Amino acid sequence: MRLKFRPVDSSFYDLFSEAAAHLVVGSQLLSEMLSAGNSKAEIAQRMREAEHAADETTHSIIRRVNSTFVTPFDREDIYSLASALDDVMDMMDEAVDLVLLYEVTSLPPETTQQVEVLQRCAELTAAAMPMLESMGSLDEYWIEINRLENTGDKSYRRILANLFSGEYEALEVMKLKDIVESLEGAIDAFEKVANIVEQIAVKES
């Protein structure tokens, strides 16, 4: 067993936990945005604020890496994980923004499952980030995220088939396709986060 003598610096784990907490907020706002009867402009504003807060956390991680001589794991992995977490938030923000800009009033029913997958991914990621410090039981995390990503892929394919069934007008198809692709992109970004966590865990084991 390889012994490691590294000073304990919990600030990175705290910052990654903070970044994941932003994703939980973002997924909740996304769910609100796709629900009928809510003020889309107000939700979009809250999402912009949440996205800005997530950016600040990402910048804090980068600044911490650049000012720390010894990091808890590889610098490149820290950069990659911070960037991947930020990508998830960006994709969710994009989906919310498109709903507002395109003035979409209703979405295919299957998008509900996409959002449910995103919410579950956010919850699992928020629970996993504090475990980076001990690297305990993280295999369950990336296995479940990969399973959820497969579920999201199936929903995405069903939505596309529905959009091109002839039920929708061409312009509406274009708008809805952009939105569901943003949702799919957010799910894919969660899988990238899980893959990076797996990579870190393998290196540190």
C-alpha positions as CSV (number, residue, x, y, z in Angstrom):
1,M,0.0,0.0,0.0
2,R,1.4,3.4,-1.0
3,L,1.8,5.8,1.8
4,K,1.1,9.5,1.2
5,F,2.3,12.3,3.3
6,R,0.3,15.3,2.3
7,P,-0.9,18.2,4.4
8,V,-4.6,18.1,4.9
9,D,-6.3,20.9,3.1
10,S,-10.1,20.5,3.3
11,S,-10.8,23.7,1.5
12,F,-10.8,21.9,-1.9
13,Y,-13.4,19.4,-0.7
14,D,-15.5,22.2,0.7
15,L,-15.4,24.1,-2.6
16,F,-16.3,21.0,-4.6
17,S,-19.2,20.4,-2.2
18,E,-20.3,24.0,-2.7
19,A,-20.1,23.6,-6.5
20,A,-22.3,20.5,-6.4
21,A,-24.8,22.3,-4.1
22,H,-25.2,24.9,-6.9
23,L,-26.2,22.1,-9.2
24,V,-28.9,21.0,-6.9
25,V,-30.3,24.5,-6.9
26,G,-30.0,24.7,-10.7
27,S,-31.9,21.4,-11.2
28,Q,-34.7,22.6,-8.9
29,L,-35.0,25.9,-10.9
30,L,-35.0,23.9,-14.1
31,S,-37.9,21.8,-12.8
32,E,-39.8,25.0,-11.9
33,M,-39.1,26.5,-15.3
34,L,-40.7,23.5,-17.1
35,S,-43.7,23.4,-14.8
36,A,-46.9,25.2,-15.8
37,G,-48.1,28.4,-14.0
38,N,-44.7,29.7,-12.9
39,S,-43.2,33.1,-13.8
40,K,-40.6,32.1,-16.4
41,A,-38.8,35.5,-16.3
42,E,-38.4,35.4,-12.5
43,I,-37.1,31.8,-12.6
44,A,-34.7,32.7,-15.4
45,Q,-33.4,35.5,-13.3
46,R,-32.9,33.2,-10.3
47,M,-31.1,30.8,-12.6
48,R,-28.8,33.5,-13.8
49,E,-27.9,34.3,-10.2
50,A,-27.3,30.7,-9.4
51,E,-25.1,30.3,-12.5
52,H,-23.1,33.4,-11.4
53,A,-22.7,31.9,-7.9
54,A,-21.5,28.6,-9.5
55,D,-19.0,30.6,-11.6
56,E,-17.6,32.3,-8.5
57,T,-17.1,28.9,-6.8
58,T,-15.3,27.6,-9.9
59,H,-13.0,30.7,-9.8
60,S,-12.4,30.1,-6.2
61,I,-11.2,26.5,-6.9
62,I,-8.9,27.7,-9.7
63,R,-7.5,30.4,-7.5
64,R,-6.9,27.9,-4.7
65,V,-5.1,25.5,-7.0
66,N,-2.9,28.3,-8.3
67,S,-2.0,29.5,-4.8
68,T,-1.5,26.0,-3.2
69,F,1.9,24.3,-3.4
70,V,0.6,20.8,-2.5
71,T,-2.9,19.9,-3.6
72,P,-4.9,16.9,-2.3
73,F,-4.8,15.2,-5.8
74,D,-3.4,16.0,-9.2
75,R,-3.9,19.7,-10.3
76,E,-5.1,18.6,-13.7
77,D,-7.8,16.5,-12.1
78,I,-8.9,19.4,-9.9
79,Y,-9.1,21.7,-13.0
80,S,-11.0,19.0,-14.9
81,L,-13.5,18.3,-12.1
82,A,-14.1,22.1,-11.5
83,S,-14.7,22.6,-15.2
84,A,-17.0,19.6,-15.6
85,L,-19.2,20.8,-12.6
86,D,-19.3,24.2,-14.2
87,D,-20.4,22.7,-17.5
88,V,-23.4,21.1,-15.9
89,M,-24.6,24.4,-14.6
90,D,-24.0,26.1,-17.9
91,M,-26.1,23.6,-19.8
92,M,-29.0,23.8,-17.3
93,D,-28.8,27.6,-17.5
94,E,-28.9,27.4,-21.3
95,A,-32.0,25.2,-21.2
96,V,-33.8,27.7,-18.9
97,D,-32.7,30.7,-21.0
98,L,-34.0,29.0,-24.2
99,V,-37.4,28.3,-22.7
100,L,-37.6,32.0,-21.9
101,L,-36.2,33.4,-25.2
102,Y,-38.2,31.0,-27.4
103,E,-41.4,31.8,-25.3
104,V,-42.1,28.0,-25.0
105,T,-45.3,27.3,-23.1
106,S,-45.3,23.5,-23.2
107,L,-42.7,20.8,-23.7
108,P,-43.0,17.2,-24.7
109,P,-44.0,15.1,-21.7
110,E,-40.8,13.1,-21.8
111,T,-38.8,16.1,-20.8
112,T,-40.1,15.5,-17.3
113,Q,-38.0,12.4,-17.1
114,Q,-34.9,14.3,-18.4
115,V,-35.3,16.8,-15.6
116,E,-35.9,14.0,-13.0
117,V,-32.7,12.4,-14.1
118,L,-30.9,15.8,-13.8
119,Q,-32.3,16.3,-10.3
120,R,-31.2,12.8,-9.2
121,C,-27.7,13.3,-10.7
122,A,-27.4,16.6,-8.8
123,E,-28.4,15.0,-5.5
124,L,-26.0,12.1,-6.0
125,T,-23.1,14.5,-7.0
126,A,-23.8,16.7,-4.0
127,A,-23.6,13.6,-1.7
128,A,-20.4,12.4,-3.5
129,M,-18.2,15.5,-3.3
130,P,-17.5,15.3,0.4
131,M,-16.5,11.7,0.0
132,L,-13.6,12.8,-2.2
133,E,-11.6,13.4,1.0
134,S,-11.8,9.7,2.0
135,M,-12.5,8.2,-1.4
136,G,-15.0,5.9,0.3
137,S,-17.9,4.2,-1.6
138,L,-17.5,6.4,-4.6
139,D,-17.9,3.5,-7.0
140,E,-21.6,3.4,-6.2
141,Y,-21.8,7.1,-7.3
142,W,-20.3,6.7,-10.8
143,I,-22.1,3.5,-11.5
144,E,-25.5,5.1,-10.7
145,I,-24.7,8.2,-12.7
146,N,-23.8,6.1,-15.7
147,R,-27.1,4.2,-15.3
148,L,-29.0,7.5,-15.1
149,E,-27.2,8.8,-18.2
150,N,-28.4,5.8,-20.1
151,T,-31.9,6.5,-18.9
152,G,-31.5,10.1,-20.1
153,D,-30.3,8.9,-23.5
154,K,-33.4,6.8,-24.0
155,S,-35.7,9.7,-23.0
156,Y,-33.8,11.9,-25.4
157,R,-34.2,9.5,-28.3
158,R,-37.9,9.1,-27.6
159,I,-38.3,12.9,-27.5
160,L,-36.6,13.3,-30.9
161,A,-38.8,10.6,-32.4
162,N,-41.8,12.4,-31.1
163,L,-40.7,15.8,-32.4
164,F,-40.2,14.5,-35.9
165,S,-43.4,12.5,-35.9
166,G,-45.2,15.3,-37.8
167,E,-47.2,16.4,-34.8
168,Y,-45.3,19.7,-34.4
169,E,-44.8,22.6,-36.7
170,A,-41.2,23.0,-38.2
171,L,-40.4,26.1,-36.2
172,E,-41.6,24.5,-33.0
173,V,-39.5,21.4,-33.7
174,M,-36.4,23.6,-33.9
175,K,-37.1,25.4,-30.7
176,L,-37.9,22.3,-28.7
177,K,-35.0,20.4,-30.1
178,D,-32.6,23.1,-28.9
179,I,-34.0,22.8,-25.4
180,V,-34.0,19.0,-25.1
181,E,-30.4,19.0,-26.5
182,S,-29.4,21.4,-23.7
183,L,-31.0,19.0,-21.2
184,E,-29.2,16.0,-22.7
185,G,-26.0,18.0,-22.6
186,A,-26.4,18.6,-18.9
187,I,-26.9,14.9,-18.3
188,D,-23.9,14.1,-20.4
189,A,-21.9,16.6,-18.4
190,F,-22.9,14.9,-15.2
191,E,-21.5,11.6,-16.6
192,K,-18.2,13.5,-17.3
193,V,-18.1,14.6,-13.7
194,A,-18.6,10.9,-12.6
195,N,-15.9,9.7,-15.0
196,I,-13.4,12.3,-13.6
197,V,-14.3,11.2,-10.0
198,E,-13.6,7.6,-11.0
199,Q,-10.3,8.6,-12.5
200,I,-9.3,10.4,-9.4
201,A,-10.3,7.5,-7.1
202,V,-8.3,5.0,-9.2
203,K,-5.2,7.2,-9.0
204,E,-5.6,7.8,-5.3
205,S,-6.3,4.1,-4.4
